[in-house]
Amino acid sequence: MDLSEHTLSTLGGQLEAQGFKASHAGPMLRCHYAAGNHPAANGRPLPTALAELLAENRVRREAGVASRAVSGDGTTKLLLRLGDGKTVESVLMPDFRPDRAAGCVSSQVGCAMGCDFCATTKTGFERNLSSGEIVDQFLSLRHEAHAAGRRLQTLVFMGMGEPMLNYENVISAIARIADNDLGALGFRQVTVSTVGIVQGIDALAASGLNVHLAVSLHAPDDPTRARLLPMGRRYAVRDILVAADAYQERTGRPVSLQYCLLGGVNDSVAQALKLADLLEARPMHVNLLHYNPTGLSLRGETYAPSSEAATEAFLGALRERGVVAHVRRSRGPDIEAACGQLRRRSGLG
């Protein structure tokens, strides 16, 4: 029985079917989600068979960590092997506060979006992750943080895959990860990132989860965006921003726009001003990302990071127009753990 796949109600029903009390579901899942090893709940021992089940789930999760790499900046990347042998990567990033950390999880094995500057898409799409496989990533990162004397404070769905194309499983996982009775992370501590799947943004707004939303924009105009993100041919920049407007209005949460600066492609001052025009009267935050090289792209391009001067000019142009913008520091590029570098691996990497 995989506890990560269960809610309180589904586990309670399964326990009853096996002759146990449904009331054991809560203590079991609280133990399962806890950062350390807890053989008993609230000081009351579980029946031996259920305590053994908890231990089996912990051993299975620990065995799923196929490899671990640690960056010079303290970032840790985990390669997790799934039940069918496929692999995904998750990342733990230390916070500037010594007692906190942030996690990044994947939603799919591979990715079908074809973003031209991203390593994940090079191996294509294989399958969606189950909600339990997403939960297991969270638990593995929580364990890593706990072992390092930190608390996993925030979680972003910015790893491998497009979360909106695995919407039901992502939402189900978030509900358990954030719920006070289970993962207890808190909904405000979760961010879901998308390349701009408008229907997914609308559905997330209607879900009532009130998590944060990040949109990978990467260009202020449709032609440039379609060159970098094939999905840009389906969803226009203005349509994506209208959906983001509705998300903000419904949830009260400012949307973050992710913008990876590529030298000579999308980093001119003229493009910054176009972006500022789009964001006039839109209280959104722009994260400018440093491009982390991923080699030859699917289109045969070799991209380069924006120069420091071009980055500062782009940032300055946005700020002069009143746009809230920051340059986000890359985490773990030396172990290929930074944005755009995660990929499916067949070996232990």
N, C-alpha and C positions, 0 to 999 in steps of 0.2 A: 504494500500500500504506500503510494507516494504522497506524503503529507503536504507537499508543496502544491499539489493539484486540488486541494480541498478547501472549502469554506467551513465555517462552524456547522452549518446545517447539513452539508453533504457528508462531512465526517461523522457527525452525530448519527445520521441515518445508517451509515455503514457500520458503525460500532454496534448499534442496536441489532442490526442484522446478524452480527457475529456473537451476540449474547452479552455484550458489555453495555454499561450505562451510557446514554447519549451525553450525559453531563461531563464525561471524561474528555469530550472533544475540545472544550475550552482550555483546560490545563495542558493537554497534549500540544495544541497548536501554539500556545504561549511559550511552552518549552522549545518547540521547534523553531520559533522565530527569534528566540533569545540569542544574544551575542555569544554567551559562553555555553558551557555544557551544564545542563540542568536536568538531572535524572528524576527530579521530583518537582511538583508544582505546589506553590504556596505551603511548603512544608509537609504536604500530604503525599505519600508515595502512591504512584500509580500501580495498578495490577501488573504483575511481572511481564505478562505478554505485551502489554502496551508500553512499558518501559523499554522492553527489547525492541519494539517497533521504532520508538524514538531513536534508539542507538543505531539501528540499521539505517535509518534515514540520514543520520549524521555521517556515518561511515560512507554511505553512497555519495553524499555531497562532497565529502573530502576527497574521495577517490576520483571524482569528476574533474578535479583540478589537475589537468595534464601537465601544465608547466606554469612557471611564474617568472616574470622578469621585473627587475627593479631599476628604475632610472636614476641618474645622478641627482635629479631634483626630488627624489623620494616617491615619484609616481610608481605604482605597481600595476602591471598588466597580467591578467590571468587568461590562460587558454583553457577553456572548459570543454571537456569531452562529453557529449550527450549520449543518451541511451542507445542510439542507433549508430554511434561512432562518429557522427558529424561534430564539428567544433565551432565555437564562437569565442569572441574575446570580450572581456570586461575590464574596466580600468578603475583603480582607486587613486584619487588625487589628494594629497595632504593639504589641509587648509593653512592659511597663514597663522591661525590659532593652533597651538600645539596639541589641543585635545579634540580636534575636529577633522573630518575628511569628507570629500565628495565622491560619489560613485557614478559611473557611466555604464549603462547596460545596453545590450543588443536586443532587437526584436525579431530578427530573421537570421537564417543561415544564408549568408551572402546578401545580395541586393539586386533588384531589377531596375533601379532608377537610372543607371547608366551615367551618373554625373562624371564628367570627363576628367576631373582632377582628383577623384577619390579612388583609393586602392580597393575598397570593399567590393566595388562593382566589377572589378576585373575578373573575378571568378564566377560571376553570374549569380542568379537566385536559385536556391535549392528548396527551401521550405520555410514556413512560418514556425516560430517557436511556440510551444504551448504556454499557457499562463504559468504552469508550474516550473517550466524551464526558465522563464523570466524571473520568477520568485527565487529560484535557486541561485541565480546570478547575484541578486540582492543579498541573499544570505551568505554567499561566499565572500562578497565584499564587506559585509558587516563583520564577519569573522576575521578577515584580514585587518580591518580597522581596529577591532577589539584587541587583536594580538599585538598591534603597534601602540596600544595605549590611547587610541583615538575612538571617537564616536562617529559613525556614519551619519552625517547631518543632512545631506541633500542627495538626490538621485536624478540623473538626467537620462532620457531615452535618446541618446545621440550616438550610440554605437552602430553596429552593423544592422542594415536594413531600414525600411521605411515604416515607422510605427503605425501610420494610418492605414497601411495595407494589411496589417494584422490587428485591426482595431479591437475586436472583441476580446482577444487574448490579452492585449495590452491593458485594456480597461479592467478586465478581471484581475490581472496581476496587481495593478495599482490599487484597486479596492482592498486587496489583502495586505499589501505592503504598507499602505498608509493608515489602515484602520487601527484605532486605539486598542482594540482587543486582540490584534494579531501583530503585524509588523510595527505598528505604532510610529511610523516615520512622520506621518502628517501629510495631508494633501498639499499644503503650501510649500512643502519641501521637494515636490516632484515637478519636473519640467519635461514636457513631451515636445520633441522636435519633428518637423516635417519639411519636405521640399516644397510644400504648397498644395497638398491634396485638399481642395476646397471642401468637398463633402466630408472629409475627415475632420477638418477644423469645425465645421458646423455641428457635426455629431459630438465632438468633444465639448463644445460649448453647451449643448443640450444635455450632456451626461450628468451635470450637477456635481461633478467631482471638484471643480474649481482648482485644477492644477494650473501651472504656468505653461504657456505656449511659446515655442521658439520657431521661427520660420527661416529656412535657409533660402535667402533671396539671391545674393551674390551678383546681382546686376540690377540697374534701375530701368532697363529697357528690354523689351521682349526679344529682339534679335540676339543681343549678347547673351541673355539668359538661356535662350534655346540652344545656343552654341555650347554652353557649359552644362546645362541640365536639360536633357531631352524632354522631361516632363513640362518644361517651359513652353513647348509647342501646344500643350493642351490647356494650360491655365495661364492666362495673362497676368502680368504683374499687378495691374489695377484690380483684377478680380480677387487675387489672393489678399491684397490689402483690404478690400471691402469685407472679406470674410474675417480678417484679423480685427477690423473695426468692430464687427458684430460680436466677436469673441470678447474683446475688451469691455464692450458695453454690457454684455450679459454677465460676465464673471467679475468685473472690476479689477482684473489683473492686467497690467501693462504687458504687451507682447514684445518679445525680443526679436530683432531681425539679425540673422547671421550673415556676414558678408566677408567672404574669403578674398583677400586682395591678391590678384595675380598680375605680375609685372607686364605692363603693356597691353593688358586685356580688359580689365575693369577698374583700373586704379587711377584714372585721370581726374583732375579737378573738375572737368566738365561733367563727368559721370557722378562725382560727388554732389554737384549742384543739381543734377537731375534727381538724384535720390532725395536731396533736401526738398525739392519741389513736391515730390510725392508725399513726403512726411509733414508737410506744412499742416498745422492744426491736428496732427496725429501724435498723441503722446506715447510714442514707441521708442524703445531703446535699441541702438545699433551696436552690435558687437563686431568689431573689425578683427578678422582672424588672419594670422600669419599662415601662409601656405606652407605645408609640410610636404616636401618632395615625395612623389610616389612613382617616379620613373615615367616611361613612355605611356601615354594615355591610350584609351580605346580608339580615339580618332587619330592616333599617331603624333600627338602633340607632346612637347616637353615643356611644361610650365615652369615658371620661376617665381619666387616670392617677390612681392613688391619691395622696392628699395626703401630704406629708412626715410629718405627725403620724400618720396612719393607717398608713403604712408602718413607722414606728418602733414603733408599738404592736403591729403584727402580728409584726414581727421579735422584739420583746421577749417577746411571749407564747410564741413558739416556743422561744427560748433559755431562758426560765425553766423550760420543761419538758424541757430537755436536748437539744433538737433542734439539730443543726449547721445553721445557716442564715446566708446572706449576701445582701446586696442587690447584684446584679450591675449594673455600670455600663453604660449604653447606649453603643454605639459607632457613630458615623456617622449620627445621626438627621437631621442637616442635609442629607444627600445621600440620604436614604431607604435607608440601608444597615443600619439597626438591626433587631433581632428583630421579625418580623411585617411589615416594610415591603417586602421583596423582592417583585417582581412581574414578570410577563412583559410585555415591551415590544415594540411593533411598529416603533417608530422608534429613533433612536440615543440618545434620552434624555439 
